[in-house]
Amino acid sequence: MTDLLRYTRYFASQGEVVLLQSQLTEHPSARFSFLAAQPSAKIEAYGENIITQIGEKESRYTENPWEALHDFRDRVDNWLFGYLGYDLKNHVERLHSSNPDEVKAPDLYFMNPGVLLRFDHYSGETAVLKGELSSDNEMTLKNSTDSNAFKFGRLYFQTSRKDYIQKIYQAQQHIKEGNFYEVNLSHQMKASFDGESVDLYQKMMEAGPVPFGSFMKVGDLSICCQSPERFLRKEGATVYSQPIKGTAKRGYSGEEDKSLVDALVSSEKERAENLMIVDLVRNDLSKIAQQGTVEVTELFEVQSFETVHQMVSTIKAQTMEANPVEVVKACFPMGSMTGAPKISAMKTIEKLEDYKRGIYSGAIGYITPGGDFDFNVVIRTAIIKNEQLYYSVGGAITGDSDPEREWEETQVKARALIDAVENHRKV
């Protein structure tokens, strides 16, 4: 077990923690990982019901959560780590969420950490950016071991195969009627869970490393995220997004693997899906970009992970907006998780899905004191609360989608969790 996970285990035993981990050393975004703990200030939002705590002072008030986050950042004026839930869409557009919500997680959570560590995977060095590590921390780190202490019940679908396929047919009828070109439909799986969530996160990482992994513990809620997808990054005035759309399973041999990649790259359907989301992201970025600066710098790049190959495109822009919260809000949620056009797709998602997405389809990441940020897309994510585990999977539906194949693709995407559990049971 790496020092990074030992520190995470230690701080998670003490309270709230956010780990943002680059797990693929060969990935261009994999130089740094961050561990934030011991919050000196934090903000949570449940709809427009806002709870902030700065030092010992707690405040409760009503405000648009985006405005509340903006105000909170101004007051704290420091690093922020946390997540944006999918249902913040309701405070960007005139939308609503009324589906059942078993998790009841905050729609938004950010902390200003009292302790912040940065791990440099190139040099192997650990920098303490905020706070300090005591001798007790170091002793705990030295003596900690990998406990593998969790039990996992049977994973079952809350939406049946038959019902999901029927929802695809309904979505395709909307497409025929011209309501949208593409929509992302998901369903949620559930299992009992007992033990340490950080151990599950470790097993998920071992089963399939990704560039944008994250682990969070917030009160009685744990998030184990193995995301391969970046939502949005800002460096100075440059903002870029890297939507994923187009998935193929991994082969059992090098030859089969190459054949599957070739089929993915040459698939008109997969390229069309990707291109629709690229156009959507270009439109989102244009809201905050300097005129004429939005450009596609990479189209249909295939990135390979442990269980899947995925098609990734990169869109960049120069922003004219200084407020990082406004930049994120303009592009939220990620178009690869909605469909195009965005608003009509989200309205249909609310009608066809049978659960509140919550954290799933949102974004986890950080904002620096200077206003730079980096957020992933919350996919391949296990959410644990009250000894129950929730895991959502989905895919893009177009007019020529094969419903049976779309159901099978959601099963492929569940491998990040299933492989982790199977490997754990073999130990």
Disulfide bonds with the S-S distance in Angstrom:
none
